[in-house]
């Protein structure tokens, strides 16, 4: 059985391969009457598209989206929304060696073991190219949650982390790393460029915050907001770890340190919501949002496609070495920022509609 769909009420399916004629997404469950055009989606794709700096892959893709269905006279109709992005700059010849031997760290062997054959051109479905479809679908999801503000940023590359004391959200879009610390961004220029010149790659940590999420979204046990977010983020190519709130750091705290104390809202607040004095839980308790900012941290591994020889085996089982030619991100986590934002939006849109279905309110 193949799984290419995510979500429960607001659902999306992605299709296509890295070197096929096109990729895309089909969004189902979107409420009718929302204003939607290609112009609402394109800015998010522009943020993710390759070739924007020397610190990303030099594959040149315009990533222009076309809406094929589900919109009439500029508004969603409540029927499936089909989105298509053409592939314009494939170079399949770069993968002739990959057809013969497996790239360690990539999905080559696993795909062969499962299906008995694979699309070796850029990794097929395992390519990060698939994430453009998610970003397009995520732009639609944002229309469902207009009061929620979502932003992500890179907090660490190659073990070099930002200084949160210098955090400046206005800097995120002022450098090629989506970095809120201008001094760290300057350091990363050399760090990433050195790895690129060496033919190697670096890992990264991306942090994502969603503010404006009301209390009550999510469900106990088997549809927890944090478990849905973890599943969404882990489904992104190259992601190897997800933390909610303090994450693993919570295991090093005492109970009183990890608690998120509450005080009465002196002004009554919306529906009498309390004031929280901390947010170690990342805006989620018991699988349900608390009204605080939802915070997620995602670890991206180094790009597996590198120019340094690595020991491997051929499809026939013989010992070999392989280098991966072609155009690849020296740090895939950089372009992971808009993908993480998209998955946050997709989960929250789904959770809003699930909450409305059960409780009759947004």
N, C-alpha and C positions, 0 to 999 in steps of 0.2 A: 504494500500500500504506500502511496506517495502523499506527502503532506506539503502543500504549497499555499495553504490558507491559514490566516491568523485572525482571531477575534471571535466573538460570540454573537453580538447583535450588529455592531459595526465591523464588518469583515472585509478583508482584502486578500486577494490572491495575486502572486507575481508569476510572470512567465517569461521565457526567452533565455538565451545564452549569451555569453560575452562576445562571441564572434558570429552570432546569427544575424539575420537582417534587422531585427529589432528586439527590444525588451519592453515590458509594460506591466501594468497592474489593472485588476478589475476590482472596484470597490462596490460592495453591496451593503445595504442597510443604512445608507446615508439618508437622513430625513429630507423630504421634499421642500422646495421653495428657497433653498439657500443660494445666494448669488455665487456663481462659479464660472470662471473662464481660464484659459491658458495663462493669462497674466497673473492670476492668483497663485499659480503653481510654479511658474518659471523662476522667480527669485530664489526659491529654496533649491532648485536644481542647479542654478548658477553657483550657489554656494558650495555644492558638492562636486561639480564637474571637474574633470582632470585638466591638466595643462595650465593651471592658473599661476603657477610659480615653479621654480626649479626644485622645490621641495616636494613636489608631487609627480606622479607619472606624466610623461610627456605625450601620452595618447591624446589626440585632439578630437574631442567629441563636443558638438554644440549642445547636446542634450536638450533639444527643443521638444516639448511635450505637445501631443495632440489629444484632444478629447474626442473620442469616437462615438460615445453614447452617454445617456443618462442626464443630459443637459438640454434644455429647450428654452429659447429666448433668454439665455443668460442665467437660468436658475435650474437647480437640481430637480429632477422629476420624481425621485424616490425609486427609480429603477437602476439597474447596475450601471456604474460609471466606468467606462473603458478608457484607459490611458495608454498611449503608445509613445515610445522614444526610439527613434531609429539609431542603429549603429552605423557610424560613418567612417571610422578610421581603424578597422581591424587589420592586423598583420599576422595572419595565421601561420605564415612560413616561419615565424620566430619560434614556433612550438614543435618543430620537427623532432627534436631530441626528446621532448616530453612524451611523444607518442611511443618511444621505445623504453623509457625508464621512468621511475617514479620520483617526484620531487619530495624529499623529506620535509615534513612539516605541513605539506599541502594535502589536499583530499584525494590525490591521484589513486593511491593504493586502496583507500577505503571505498571509493566509487567503483573501482574494478572488482573488489571483493563482493560488493553488494549487487551490482548490475551485470557483471561479466564483460562489460565494455564501457567506454567513457568518451565524452567529448573532451579531447585534450587541448583544444584551442582556447588558451587563456583560462582553462579550468572549467569551461562550460557554466553550469549552474553554481559551482563553488566559487566563481569569480566575484570579487567585490563589485563588479559592474552591475550585479543584480540589485545592489542597494539603491541605485537611482530610481528603481520602481517603487521602493519603499518611501523614498523622499517625496515622490509625486503623490502617493497615497496619503502620506502624512500631511501634506498641504491641504487636502480635502478634509482630513480629520480636524484640523485647526478650526475650520468653519463651524464645527459642531460645538466647540468649547471656546467661544470668543472671549470669555472673561478670564481665561487661563493664559498666563504668560509663561512661555517655555524658552529657556536659553541654556546652551551648553558651551563648554570651553575645554581646552586642553590644560590639564594641571601638572602634567609630568611627561617628559620625553627622555627615554634612555636613562631613567633613574634620576634625572635632574628636575626637581619640582619647583613650582612657583612659590613665592613668599606671599601668603594670604594677607599679610599686613600691607602689601602693595597692590592688593586687588583693586582693579579699576575696570568695571564692566564696559566702559566706553572704549577701552583698548582692544576688546575682543575682535572687532572687525577691522582693526587698523594694522594688522600684521598677518602674514600667511599661515600662522599657527593657531589662530583663534585663541590667543593667549591673553589673559587679563593682567599679566605682570610684564610691563615693557622691558624690564631688565632681563627677565628669563627669556623673552622672545629674542633678544639680541644674542644671548648665549646659545640658544637653540639653532640659530642660523649656522654657526660653525659646526655644532654637534651633528645636525642632520646632513649638512653638506659633506662633512668628513665621511660619514657612513655611506653616503651616495657615491662619493669618489672611490671609496674602497670596494664598491660593489656589494655592500652589505645593507643592513636595515636596522631600525630601532623600534622598540615598543613604546606605548604611550598609555596614559590614563586620562580619560575624559570624564568630567563631572557635569551633571545635568540637574537643573532646578526648575520646578514648575510651581509657580505661585498663583494664588487665586483658586486653587482647588478647594471646594467646600468640604466641610465635614460630612462624612456619610457614604462616600463612594467606596466601592469594594464589597467584600463579603467574607464571612468567617470561613476558615478551613480550606475549601477546595477552589475558591475563586478569589483568593486574597489579592488585594491590589499589589502588594509587594511581590507575590509569587508570579502574577501576570507580568509585572515589569521585569522581573528577573528572567522569565522565559523569553520575553520580547528582546531584551538586550543580549541574552546568550545566543539568540538566533542570528545575530549580526555576524557576518564573516570576520574571522580573526579575533573575536572576543573570547577571552578565557577566564574572566572573573567579573562578578557583579556584587556590589555592596549597596545596601539601603541604609541611609543615615550614617551612623558611625561605623556600621559594618563590622569588620573583624576587630576594630579598635574597641568595640563594646565588650569583647571578651576579656579585655585587660582592665576594666573598670569595676569598682564596687557598685552595689545596688543604688546607693544614694547618689553616686556620681552619674550613673546612667539614667536615672529618672528624669522625666521632663515635668518639673513642678508646674502646678496651675494655680492661678489666682483669679478671683472674680473680676469681670470686666466692669470697671467703674462707670462706664457709659452705657452699660447694658449690652452693647455689641449686637451683632446680628443673631437673633434668636437666643440671646443670652450666652453666646459662646464664651468660654473662659479665655484668659490670657495665659499663654505658655511662656515659661521663663527659660526654656531650653528646647532643643530639637534633636536630641540624640537619635530618636526613632525615625528621623527622616520624613516626618509628616504622616506616618502610618502606624496604627496600633491595632492589633488583633485582625490585621488584614484590611482595615477600613481607614480611610483618610480622616485626619483630625482637624483639618482646616489650616494646618501649618504648611509651609512650602514642602513639597515632595522632593527629596534629594536622593540621587542615584549616582554611583561611581562605577565606571566601566574600565576594565583593563584590556587593552589590545596587545596582542603579541607582535613581535617583529614580522614584517612581511616575509613569507616563506620563499618567494622568488628572488634569488640573489645570484650575483655573478661569481661568488666564491665557490670553488668545487666542494661538493659534499658527497660523502659515500652513500651509495644507494644500491638497488638491484634493478635489473631489467624485468620486463613482463615475463620473461622465461625463467627468472630466478637467478640469473648470473650476477656476480659482483660487478659494480660499475661505479663511476662518478658522474655527477651531473652539475652543470651550471645552467641557470635559466636566463636565456637571452630575452630581449624584448624591453618593453617600457613598464616599469613598476614603481610603486610608491616606496621611497626609502623609509617612510613612516606612515603606515596605513591609518593609524589613529587620527592623523590630522583631518583627513577627509571623512573620518567617522563622526565628526561633530554634528553635521546636519542629519546624519542617519540616526544618531542617538536621539536628537530632538524629534525626528519623525516618529520613531517607535514610542517615545513618551506620549506624543499627541495621539497616536493610534490607540494606545491602551486607555488613555484617559477618555477619549471619545466613546469607546466601547463601554467603559465603566459608567459614564454618565447615562447612557441609554439603558444599560442594565439596571441602574438605580431607579430610573424613571419608570421602567417596566414593572418593578416590584413595589416601589413606594409611591409612585404617582407624582413625583416631584423631581426637579433638577437637582 
